[in-house]
């Protein structure tokens, strides 16, 4: 749920939940509700939060009918109260790093975040959800146990923790998710496509397209947090993006078609020159230094 002080979508979701769980909800109301749900993924997400909360609270089932009715009424009142409370206790924090800088954060819930260079995130916590929005860059997440789900939003999709350590990297319009431990679910807002991946697996998405999961050659998607670039059949554009997060002198491809070259191997993140030299030895490429940047061109 949103961490804004006044969240009309959450309030609407609460009203719809109460209305549909009251006796006598008519077909017209249900048709209006279906139309409201179709308007956006955010509507569906907020409503699902109330369904999950209701399911958890409904585990308490008194034997007598009157007590069940009283309990149901109290639960509904509790849902309404929580809608207001989440607004009151919601918080939002923006964190960013500059090129060549890395940072480590420990959140109030005990979760750890490792931020790569040139990374910007927003952290939103409410009573019902922990949410991180990756606006640019790369973050490695170690999720602490909590009743609230932990969700990382990047581009068109969201990655939902299922008790795990995982990495999310955003390169312009492409997002790559890699799992070091446990499992995550990746879901796209535009198409509702979803896929689970586990330890040592990776997938990417862009423009509403979700790639198949693939195995990583080594189970260490967090290698960059220890100053190592570990490329596993990475395209050249990804390699360039990694260099540019850590080094002030930018690298760019003279032609987008050069991104088709694939790179595997482990390199020191401090050795920019060594990595670039390796590229020119492996492939018919050369480096041109001009206008304050390094341009990779075909030989």
C-alpha positions as CSV (number, residue, x, y, z in Angstrom):
1,X,0.0,0.0,0.0
2,X,1.1,3.5,-0.6
3,X,3.0,5.4,2.0
4,X,1.4,8.7,1.3
5,X,-0.3,10.5,4.1
6,X,-3.6,10.5,2.3
7,X,-4.2,7.4,0.1
8,X,-7.6,7.5,-1.7
9,X,-7.0,4.1,-3.4
10,X,-6.5,2.3,0.0
11,X,-9.7,4.0,1.3
12,X,-11.6,2.9,-1.8
13,X,-10.4,-0.6,-1.4
14,X,-11.5,-0.7,2.2
15,X,-14.9,0.6,1.3
16,X,-15.3,-2.0,-1.5
17,X,-14.2,-4.8,0.9
18,X,-16.7,-3.7,3.5
19,X,-19.5,-3.3,1.0
20,X,-19.0,-6.7,-0.6
21,X,-18.8,-8.5,2.7
22,X,-22.1,-7.0,3.9
23,X,-25.2,-9.0,3.4
24,X,-27.2,-8.0,0.3
25,X,-24.5,-6.8,-2.1
26,X,-26.4,-6.7,-5.4
27,X,-25.3,-7.6,-8.9
28,X,-25.0,-3.9,-9.9
29,X,-22.5,-3.3,-7.0
30,X,-20.5,-6.3,-8.0
31,X,-20.4,-5.1,-11.6
32,X,-19.1,-1.7,-10.5
33,X,-16.6,-3.4,-8.3
34,X,-15.3,-5.5,-11.2
35,X,-14.9,-2.3,-13.3
36,X,-13.0,-0.6,-10.5
37,X,-10.6,-3.6,-10.2
38,X,-10.0,-3.5,-13.9
39,X,-8.9,0.1,-13.8
40,X,-5.4,-0.6,-12.5
41,X,-3.1,-3.2,-10.9
42,X,-2.8,-0.8,-7.9
43,X,-6.6,-1.3,-7.2
44,X,-6.2,-5.1,-7.3
45,X,-3.1,-4.9,-5.1
46,X,-4.8,-2.8,-2.4
47,X,-7.9,-5.0,-2.4
48,X,-5.8,-8.1,-2.1
49,X,-4.1,-6.7,1.0
50,X,-7.5,-6.5,2.7
51,X,-8.4,-10.0,1.6
52,X,-5.1,-11.3,3.1
53,X,-5.6,-9.5,6.4
54,X,-9.2,-10.7,6.6
55,X,-8.0,-14.3,6.0
56,X,-5.5,-14.0,8.8
57,X,-8.0,-12.5,11.2
58,X,-10.8,-14.9,10.4
59,X,-8.8,-17.8,11.8
60,X,-10.5,-16.9,15.1
61,X,-13.9,-18.6,14.8
62,X,-16.2,-18.5,17.9
63,X,-18.6,-21.4,18.2
64,X,-21.9,-19.5,18.7
65,X,-23.6,-17.7,15.9
66,X,-24.0,-14.5,17.8
67,X,-20.3,-14.5,18.8
68,X,-19.4,-15.1,15.1
69,X,-21.5,-12.1,14.0
70,X,-19.9,-10.0,16.8
71,X,-16.4,-11.1,15.8
72,X,-17.1,-10.4,12.1
73,X,-18.3,-6.9,12.9
74,X,-15.2,-6.2,15.0
75,X,-12.9,-7.5,12.3
76,X,-14.6,-5.2,9.7
77,X,-14.2,-2.3,12.1
78,X,-10.6,-3.3,12.5
79,X,-10.0,-3.2,8.8
80,X,-11.4,0.3,8.7
81,X,-9.2,1.4,11.6
82,X,-6.2,-0.1,9.9
83,X,-6.8,1.9,6.8
84,X,-6.4,5.1,8.8
85,X,-3.6,3.7,10.9
86,X,-1.5,2.7,7.9
87,X,-1.7,6.3,6.7
88,X,-0.7,7.6,10.1
89,X,2.3,5.3,10.6
90,X,3.4,5.0,6.9
91,X,6.9,6.3,6.2
92,X,8.9,7.0,3.0
93,X,12.7,7.4,2.7
94,X,14.7,8.2,-0.4
95,X,18.3,6.9,-0.6
96,X,20.7,7.4,-3.5
97,X,24.4,6.9,-4.3
98,X,26.7,8.7,-6.7
99,X,28.9,7.1,-9.4
100,X,31.7,5.2,-7.7
101,X,29.9,5.0,-4.3
102,X,28.3,2.1,-2.6
103,X,26.2,2.1,0.5
104,X,24.7,-0.4,3.0
105,X,21.5,0.3,4.9
106,X,19.8,-1.6,7.7
107,X,16.1,-0.9,7.8
108,X,14.0,-0.6,10.9
109,X,12.7,-4.2,10.4
110,X,16.2,-5.6,10.3
111,X,16.4,-6.0,6.5
112,X,19.7,-5.1,4.8
113,X,20.1,-3.2,1.5
114,X,23.3,-3.0,-0.5
115,X,23.2,-0.1,-3.0
116,X,25.5,0.0,-6.0
117,X,26.9,3.2,-7.5
118,X,24.5,5.6,-9.3
119,X,21.5,4.0,-7.6
120,X,18.3,5.6,-6.4
121,X,15.6,3.9,-4.3
122,X,12.5,4.9,-2.3
123,X,11.6,2.9,0.8
124,X,7.9,2.8,1.8
125,X,6.8,1.1,5.0
126,X,3.2,0.8,6.1
127,X,1.5,-1.4,8.7
128,X,0.7,-4.0,6.0
129,X,3.7,-3.9,3.6
130,X,7.4,-3.2,3.2
131,X,8.0,-1.7,-0.3
132,X,11.1,-0.6,-2.1
133,X,11.0,1.2,-5.4
134,X,14.2,0.9,-7.5
135,X,14.2,4.0,-9.7
136,X,17.7,3.3,-11.1
137,X,20.8,1.2,-10.5
138,X,21.2,-2.0,-8.5
139,X,20.3,-3.2,-5.0
140,X,21.0,-6.5,-3.2
141,X,18.3,-7.3,-0.5
142,X,18.6,-9.5,2.6
143,X,15.1,-9.7,3.9
144,X,14.4,-10.0,7.6
145,X,11.5,-12.2,8.8
146,X,8.3,-10.1,9.2
147,X,4.6,-10.7,8.9
148,X,4.5,-8.0,6.2
149,X,5.5,-8.9,2.7
150,X,8.7,-7.3,1.2
151,X,8.2,-6.1,-2.4
152,X,10.7,-4.5,-4.8
153,X,9.1,-2.5,-7.6
154,X,11.2,-1.7,-10.7
155,X,9.8,-0.6,-14.0
156,X,6.8,-2.6,-15.1
157,X,7.1,-5.3,-12.5
158,X,7.4,-6.2,-8.8
159,X,9.5,-8.8,-7.0
160,X,7.9,-10.3,-3.9
161,X,10.1,-11.9,-1.3
162,X,9.3,-15.4,-0.1
163,X,12.0,-15.4,2.6
164,X,15.2,-14.8,0.7
165,X,18.3,-12.8,-0.4
166,X,18.1,-11.5,-3.9
167,X,19.4,-8.9,-6.4
168,X,17.5,-6.5,-8.6
169,X,19.3,-4.5,-11.3
170,X,17.6,-1.8,-13.5
171,X,19.3,-0.9,-16.8
172,X,17.1,1.7,-18.4
173,X,14.0,-0.3,-19.4
174,X,15.3,-3.8,-18.6
175,X,15.2,-5.2,-15.1
176,X,17.1,-8.3,-14.0
177,X,16.3,-10.3,-10.8
178,X,18.7,-12.9,-9.4
179,X,18.2,-15.0,-6.3
180,X,21.1,-15.9,-3.9
181,X,18.9,-17.8,-1.4
182,X,15.3,-18.7,-1.0
183,X,12.6,-17.8,-3.6
184,X,10.9,-14.8,-5.1
185,X,7.8,-14.2,-7.2
186,X,8.2,-11.7,-10.1
187,X,4.9,-10.3,-11.5
188,X,4.3,-7.7,-14.2
189,X,1.6,-5.1,-13.7
190,X,0.7,-4.6,-17.3
191,X,0.1,-8.3,-18.3
192,X,-0.2,-10.0,-14.9
193,X,2.4,-12.5,-16.1
194,X,4.2,-14.1,-13.1
195,X,7.0,-16.5,-12.4
196,X,8.8,-17.9,-9.3
197,X,12.5,-18.4,-9.2
198,X,14.8,-19.8,-6.6
199,X,18.4,-20.0,-5.5
200,X,20.9,-19.6,-8.4
201,X,18.2,-18.6,-10.9
202,X,17.8,-15.3,-12.8
203,X,15.2,-13.7,-15.1
204,X,14.7,-10.4,-16.8
205,X,11.7,-8.3,-18.0
206,X,11.0,-5.3,-20.2
207,X,8.1,-3.9,-22.1
208,X,5.7,-6.3,-20.5
209,X,7.7,-9.4,-21.5
210,X,9.0,-11.8,-18.8
211,X,11.9,-14.0,-19.8
212,X,12.2,-17.7,-18.9
213,X,14.2,-18.4,-15.8
214,X,17.8,-19.6,-16.3
215,X,20.5,-21.1,-14.1
216,X,23.4,-18.9,-13.1
217,X,26.9,-20.4,-13.5
218,X,27.7,-19.4,-9.9
219,X,25.3,-18.7,-7.0
220,X,26.7,-15.3,-6.2
221,X,24.5,-12.5,-7.6
222,X,25.9,-10.3,-4.8
223,X,29.5,-10.5,-6.0
224,X,29.5,-6.8,-6.8
225,X,28.9,-6.0,-3.1
226,X,32.4,-7.4,-2.5
227,X,34.1,-5.4,-5.3
228,X,33.9,-8.1,-8.0
229,X,32.1,-8.0,-11.2
230,X,30.9,-11.6,-12.0
231,X,29.4,-11.7,-15.5
232,X,27.5,-14.8,-16.6
233,X,26.8,-14.6,-20.3
234,X,26.1,-10.9,-19.9
235,X,25.7,-8.7,-23.0
236,X,28.1,-5.9,-23.6
237,X,25.5,-3.2,-22.7
238,X,25.2,-4.7,-19.2
239,X,28.9,-4.8,-18.8
240,X,29.1,-1.1,-19.8
241,X,26.3,-0.2,-17.3
242,X,28.2,-1.9,-14.5
243,X,31.4,0.0,-15.4
244,X,29.5,3.3,-15.4
245,X,28.1,2.8,-12.0
246,X,31.6,2.7,-10.5
247,X,33.8,4.9,-12.6
248,X,33.5,8.6,-13.4
249,X,34.8,8.4,-16.9
250,X,31.8,6.9,-18.8
251,X,32.0,4.2,-21.4
252,X,29.5,3.9,-24.3
253,X,29.0,1.7,-27.3
254,X,29.5,3.4,-30.7
255,X,26.8,1.1,-32.2
256,X,23.9,-0.6,-30.2
257,X,24.6,-3.7,-32.2
258,X,27.8,-4.2,-30.2
259,X,25.7,-5.2,-27.2
260,X,25.3,-8.6,-28.9
261,X,28.8,-9.6,-27.7
262,X,28.5,-11.9,-24.5
263,X,30.9,-11.8,-21.6
264,X,31.5,-14.3,-18.8
265,X,34.2,-14.1,-16.1
266,X,35.1,-12.4,-12.8
267,X,36.8,-9.0,-12.8
268,X,37.9,-6.5,-10.1
269,X,35.4,-3.6,-10.0
270,X,38.3,-1.3,-9.4
271,X,40.2,-2.4,-12.5
272,X,38.3,-0.5,-15.3
273,X,41.3,-0.5,-17.6
274,X,41.8,-4.3,-17.2
275,X,38.2,-5.1,-18.0
276,X,38.2,-2.9,-21.1
277,X,41.5,-4.3,-22.3
278,X,40.1,-7.8,-21.9
279,X,37.2,-6.9,-24.1
280,X,39.5,-5.7,-26.9
281,X,41.5,-9.0,-26.6
282,X,38.4,-11.2,-26.7
283,X,36.5,-9.5,-29.5
284,X,37.2,-7.3,-32.6
285,X,36.8,-4.1,-30.6
286,X,38.9,-1.1,-30.0
287,X,38.7,1.9,-27.6
288,X,38.5,5.5,-28.7
289,X,39.0,8.2,-26.0
290,X,37.1,11.4,-26.9
291,X,35.0,14.1,-25.3
292,X,35.7,12.9,-21.8
293,X,34.5,9.3,-22.4
294,X,35.6,6.0,-23.7
295,X,33.8,4.8,-26.8
296,X,33.9,1.1,-27.8
297,X,33.9,0.7,-31.6
298,X,34.2,-2.2,-33.9
299,X,37.7,-2.9,-35.4
